[in-house]
Amino acid sequence: MRPLRSLLACLFAAGVSALSTSGNRLLVIMDDVSEKESYSQFLGDLESLSYLPCRGFQLSFESPKSESLSLFHLGERTYDHLLFFPTKTKGLGPNLTPNLLVDFVNAKGNILVTLSSGTTAPTSLISLLNELDIQLPADRTGLVVDHFNYDASSSPDTHDVLVLPAPFPVRPDVKDFFSGADVSSPSEKVLAFPRGVGATLGNGPLLAPILRAPRTAYSYNPKEQKETVDDLFAAGEQLALVATFQARNSARVTLVGSAEMLQDKWFDAEVKTKEGKATKTFNREFAKRVSGWTFNEIGVLRVNWIEHRLDEPGAPNNVSNPKIYRVKNDVKYTISLSEYSWTAWQPFTLPPDSDEIQLEFSMLSPFHRLALAPDASLSSDTATAYSVRFKVPDRHGIFNFRVSYKRPFLSNVEEKNTVSVRHIGHDEWPRSWAISGAWPWMSGIGVTVVGWLAFCVIWMFSAPVGPKVEVGKKTQ
Amino acid sequence: MRLTHSVASALLLLCAGAAQAATSWGFDEGVIQVVPKKAGEVIKERTPLAKPVTLGATDTLKLSLTAKDNGIGKRPHQAFLLLQESNLGVEAPFPLTVKESGKATVQITQKDLPVQLLAAEEPLKASIVLASFGSAQGYNGQVFEIKVELDPNLPPPTREAPVRYGKKPLIFHKFNPDPKSPPKVVSIFFALAVIACLPVLLISWLFLGANIKHLPKALSAAPVSHAVFFGSIVAMEGVFFMYYTSWNLFQTLPVIAAVAVVTVLSGTKALGEVQSRRLAGDRY
């Protein structure tokens, strides 16, 4: 029942709008439309509406030489996503200059670049990747081989079809999108990476490799380094085979080193490891996940609402997001987050025990940085609410509630709500009779008052003692 | 072309099937030398060196070996020396220069090492990888360890951790301490001491002869003004009390003004009566 219902829902959704969170217009760049035969399953998966998860992209095919090709029309993107297959041309023409591609990324467009060691990468793409701090081998071509992990059935001699386990996240606090491991099939999946190019990544936090080469793999130039590798580009885990870049505006650029791994013949092909064990490849599912991530179908976060309120006894219940707080007020902050997963928004959950969403309460620099905890009472089927209670610092000024949740493979969450924090009013302090240290001073005032009244009475009504003295004569 | 290629690969596959178990890469005549010290150490394929090789700041480590495919000297496509830092797992490859005969050499100084390896606390693990195309089994073995001895006169290399998105350390604001009162006993003691001054004052006034003997005389002379004057003084204290407990300044000021007018008007009369007593010689 449930799959049927979601299938109906997705058919309906595809009729109305895109299933990706950022549109379904996908431009595929390839030399010749006839090439798409070899990628028919991959492209068919992108277009499919018939089986789950239906993805429903509208594919347009263009050759880089095409005159009519244009990424922008009147300043708006004409496509939501770009997919580059290897092309034989040296550049990509005036319509796909690196500048235009960077503009496309700045306009929140996503790009999936595939390379192949057989064809030299176009200069336009090399420049774009350089801009993102992804370096390719010097003369725009390279071949990754591994003499220890290769497919014994298809490349017993050339060792250029790498057989790799599907990648698990390097860090425990990174969500697992690509390994395909779950409870129902815990066994390790195997990827074939045929005749691909490896890249090295810069040190920035925006770059994240999905698939790295094994320890013994290396990249060489098949034209010049046939006999021996004297000048090494990169080897081992420095080589990224599938790498991602997510810009600050959450636009995504993915580099797949081997376009061939997306071809029909490697989807569900059987590969043989050194030990002679034949295994079905995981390529089809991996291609679906990599393209789905790039085109904003997974790993997209949405902030549904944010609420902060006074959390003190007697505080009004119906006032949320006030503009002003007082120092040392107790405050509760809640943020509701959803994560998009293929066809629907789902509650966002953190990797267990290793990651946390943090709230900063900051004026110039954070005064508090606190971990938010899931709040079941405010969560729903499509959203998780995370909240924290805390005491406003004893400094007055303009403060921000700031949630900056940026993680590899998840779109960036950057939320800032500004409030004033005032000092304690003169009539909000405890009264002096409540302060025991003030009691001697208060009794001093009482004594002064009573003494003054007694003095007035005595001064006005006291009769002199002793003998009566003549007025106007001073006693000598 | 494709046909010949596939035929060739099929043939190779057949050959491979036959020879796979037999051929494998290895090396011979492996020697490590740290240059100024001149003491070369022989390394073997299967037995790693017991002691780590020390690489000083000005030393050059020379590794030479002869790569062999099944005992015959041959040039492998991949001949790397991999240095691994055991803590982070950072690995740096150093390709060996190989001749046709399989003779391979590499020289390493501290300048060639990346910072992560220089800053390593434990000896670096050195593996030799010899492998090539075809069916021959590659060789990958950890054969020795390198201990990097830094120049003590230079500041040690520092490795800056790259920026990675992740959770940050928590911060909890340190509040200023609340104002504190002394123990209540002390406050009560001093409050009582202050209050005790009042009876002392009144009693000492009595000893000095203070009295209210003129009260009937004053009241009979100017009853209303004396009553109102004294009442206004008491009322003024009452206004101050109200200001202390609940009123604000703008409630207090008009009342003070009203009471003050009463005080002035009744005071002229009442104090005039006091003056008349003085003039009559009843008081000083």
Contacts between the chains, C-beta under 8 A, distances in Angstrom:
chain1	res1	chain2	res2	distance
A	145	B	133	7.8
A	147	B	77	7.7
A	147	B	78	6.0
A	147	B	131	3.5
A	147	B	132	6.6
A	147	B	133	7.3
A	147	B	138	4.4
A	148	B	131	6.8
A	148	B	138	5.5
A	148	B	140	6.6
A	156	B	9	7.0
A	156	B	12	6.2
A	156	B	13	5.2
A	156	B	16	5.1
A	156	B	135	6.4
A	157	B	9	6.0
A	157	B	12	4.7
A	157	B	13	7.9
A	157	B	16	7.4
A	157	B	133	5.8
A	157	B	134	5.6
A	157	B	135	7.3
A	158	B	133	6.1
A	159	B	133	5.9
A	171	B	166	7.3
A	173	B	166	5.9
A	173	B	167	6.8
A	203	B	162	4.5
A	203	B	163	7.7
A	204	B	162	8.0
A	204	B	163	7.2
A	205	B	162	7.6
A	205	B	163	4.7
A	205	B	164	5.5
A	205	B	165	5.0
A	215	B	82	7.4
A	215	B	91	6.8
A	216	B	78	7.8
A	216	B	129	5.8
A	216	B	131	7.2
A	216	B	138	7.2
A	216	B	140	6.1
A	218	B	78	6.3
A	218	B	80	7.3
A	218	B	93	7.1
A	220	B	77	7.8
A	227	B	75	6.7
A	227	B	77	7.3
A	228	B	75	6.0
A	228	B	76	7.8
A	228	B	77	6.2
A	228	B	79	7.2
A	228	B	98	5.2
A	229	B	77	6.6
A	229	B	78	6.4
A	229	B	79	7.9
A	229	B	95	5.3
A	230	B	95	6.4
A	230	B	97	6.5
A	231	B	95	7.7
A	232	B	80	7.8
A	232	B	93	6.1
A	232	B	95	4.9
A	235	B	80	6.7
A	235	B	93	4.2
A	236	B	82	7.1
A	236	B	91	5.3
A	236	B	93	6.1
A	237	B	91	6.7
A	328	B	175	7.5
A	355	B	166	7.5
A	355	B	167	5.8
A	356	B	167	5.1
A	358	B	167	6.3
A	358	B	168	6.4
A	358	B	170	7.4
A	360	B	171	7.8
A	361	B	173	7.9
A	366	B	171	5.5
A	367	B	171	7.2
A	367	B	173	4.5
A	368	B	171	5.9
A	368	B	172	6.5
A	368	B	173	5.3
A	369	B	168	6.3
A	369	B	169	7.4
A	369	B	170	5.3
A	369	B	171	4.0
A	370	B	170	6.5
A	370	B	171	8.0
A	370	B	172	7.7
A	371	B	167	7.9
A	371	B	170	6.4
A	391	B	173	7.9
A	391	B	175	7.5
A	393	B	173	4.3
A	393	B	175	7.1
A	394	B	173	7.9
A	394	B	175	5.3
A	394	B	176	5.5
A	406	B	165	4.5
A	407	B	165	5.3
A	407	B	166	7.1
A	408	B	165	6.2
A	435	B	181	5.8
A	436	B	181	4.6
A	436	B	182	7.4
A	436	B	184	4.7
A	436	B	187	4.6
A	436	B	188	7.9
A	437	B	181	3.7
A	437	B	182	5.6
A	437	B	187	5.9
A	438	B	187	8.0
A	439	B	187	4.5
A	439	B	188	6.7
A	439	B	190	7.7
A	439	B	191	4.3
A	440	B	187	6.2
A	440	B	190	4.0
A	440	B	191	4.7
A	440	B	193	7.7
A	440	B	194	5.5
A	442	B	191	7.4
A	443	B	191	4.2
A	443	B	192	7.7
A	443	B	194	4.6
A	443	B	195	5.0
A	444	B	194	5.0
A	446	B	195	7.3
A	447	B	194	5.8
A	447	B	195	6.1
A	447	B	197	6.0
A	447	B	198	4.8
A	449	B	237	5.4
A	450	B	198	6.0
A	451	B	198	6.1
A	451	B	201	6.0
A	452	B	237	8.0
A	453	B	233	6.8
A	453	B	234	6.6
A	453	B	237	7.3
A	454	B	201	8.0
A	454	B	202	6.3
A	454	B	205	7.8
A	456	B	230	6.9
A	456	B	233	5.9
A	457	B	212	6.4
A	457	B	230	7.3
A	458	B	205	6.5
A	458	B	210	4.8
A	458	B	211	7.8
A	458	B	212	7.0
A	460	B	214	7.8
A	460	B	218	6.9
A	460	B	226	7.7
A	460	B	230	7.9
A	460	B	270	7.3
A	460	B	274	5.7
A	461	B	211	8.0
A	461	B	212	4.4
A	461	B	213	7.4
A	461	B	214	4.7
A	461	B	215	4.4
A	461	B	218	5.9
A	462	B	209	7.9
A	462	B	210	5.4
A	462	B	211	5.3
A	462	B	212	6.4
A	462	B	213	7.2
A	462	B	214	6.8
A	462	B	283	7.7
A	463	B	211	5.8
A	463	B	213	3.7
A	463	B	214	5.0
A	463	B	282	7.2
A	463	B	283	7.0
A	464	B	282	7.7
A	464	B	283	5.4
A	464	B	284	5.9
A	465	B	209	3.7
A	465	B	211	7.7
A	466	B	209	7.9
A	468	B	281	6.3
A	469	B	281	7.4
A	469	B	284	6.8
A	470	B	281	6.9
A	471	B	278	7.2
A	471	B	279	6.5
A	471	B	281	4.7
